[in-house]
């Protein structure tokens, strides 16, 4: 998909119906990623709606503070990147199932 510096734009829904402006998405792979923000451990229910979306991956990293930590990927309204991140399982992130 061209690397993590451009992959986000190729996966996001085009336009600003669900994403804040600017959203320079092309949705080249018909993934049509929508935004849901995240449910954070501080109790903020789905903060960042309109600006970010976070997807769990199945890549286990470690146990931190008694919670398993997994790799995730982040999408943002204001750039085209799809960088890695990590969250403990006390956060609520999006999951996207892909049928083979």
Secondary structure, 3 states (H helix, E strand, C coil): CCCCCCHHHHHECCCCCCCCCCCCCCCCCCCCECCCEEECCCCCCCECCCCEEEEEEEEEEEEECCEEEEEEEEEECCCCCCCEEEEECCCECECCCCCC
